[in-house]
Amino acid sequence: MKFKAEIDVMPQDALLDPQGKAVSHSMKTIGLPQITDVRIGRHIQLYVEAANEEEANAKIEEACKKLLVNQVMERFEFTIEEAKLA
């Protein structure tokens, strides 16, 4: 079976996010002071072949921990669904 994963990677809450801070400051400059505390991360979409959803989850978790996420500085969460055939 083929599964589609949507992975969100964000800086750890305890760490500063200079890019997010710059965007938050710019919101005031462009007349949107109601928008604050911006945090900027990454979004990753991938497909995985697996026998079932449990195996797909394990493979995605492994990919995140070994390659896609620096766990010292970042956290991640993902959703998974069976890929729709085109």
C-alpha positions as CSV (number, residue, x, y, z in Angstrom):
1,M,0.0,0.0,0.0
2,K,1.1,3.6,-0.6
3,F,0.7,6.2,2.1
4,K,1.0,10.0,2.0
5,A,2.5,11.8,5.0
6,E,2.3,15.5,5.9
7,I,5.1,16.4,8.3
8,D,5.4,19.7,10.2
9,V,8.7,20.6,11.7
10,M,8.9,23.5,14.1
11,P,11.6,25.0,16.3
12,Q,11.5,23.7,19.9
13,D,9.3,26.0,22.0
14,A,12.2,26.9,24.4
15,L,14.4,28.1,21.5
16,L,14.4,31.5,19.9
17,D,13.1,31.8,16.4
18,P,14.8,34.8,14.8
19,Q,13.0,34.4,11.5
20,G,9.6,34.3,13.3
21,K,10.6,37.3,15.4
22,A,11.5,39.3,12.3
23,V,8.1,38.5,10.8
24,S,6.3,39.4,14.0
25,H,8.1,42.7,14.0
26,S,7.2,43.3,10.3
27,M,3.5,42.7,11.0
28,K,3.5,45.9,13.1
29,T,5.2,47.7,10.3
30,I,2.6,46.7,7.7
31,G,-0.3,47.6,9.9
32,L,-1.1,44.2,11.4
33,P,-0.2,44.6,15.0
34,Q,-2.8,42.0,16.0
35,I,-0.5,39.2,14.6
36,T,2.1,38.3,17.1
37,D,4.4,35.4,18.2
38,V,5.0,34.1,14.7
39,R,7.1,30.9,14.6
40,I,8.3,29.6,11.3
41,G,9.0,26.0,10.4
42,R,9.0,23.6,7.5
43,H,6.3,21.4,5.9
44,I,7.4,18.1,4.3
45,Q,5.2,15.9,2.1
46,L,6.3,12.4,1.2
47,Y,5.0,9.0,0.1
48,V,5.9,5.6,1.6
49,E,5.2,2.1,0.5
50,A,4.3,-0.1,3.5
51,A,2.2,-3.2,4.2
52,N,-0.1,-1.3,6.6
53,E,-0.5,2.1,8.3
54,E,1.4,1.0,11.4
55,E,4.5,0.1,9.3
56,A,4.2,3.4,7.4
57,N,4.1,5.3,10.7
58,A,7.2,3.6,11.9
59,K,9.1,4.3,8.6
60,I,8.1,8.0,8.7
61,E,9.0,8.3,12.3
62,E,12.4,6.8,11.5
63,A,13.0,9.1,8.6
64,C,12.2,12.1,10.8
65,K,14.5,11.1,13.6
66,K,17.4,10.0,11.3
67,L,17.3,12.7,8.6
68,L,14.5,15.2,8.4
69,V,14.5,16.7,11.9
70,N,17.3,18.0,14.2
71,Q,15.7,16.8,17.5
72,V,18.0,19.1,19.6
73,M,16.5,22.2,18.0
74,E,13.2,21.0,16.3
75,R,10.1,19.0,17.1
76,F,7.8,17.3,14.6
77,E,4.4,15.9,14.1
78,F,2.8,14.2,11.1
79,T,-0.4,12.9,9.7
80,I,-0.7,9.9,7.4
81,E,-3.4,8.8,5.0
82,E,-3.7,6.1,2.3
83,A,-2.5,7.7,-1.0
84,K,-5.3,8.2,-3.5
85,L,-4.6,6.7,-6.9
86,A,-4.5,9.2,-9.8
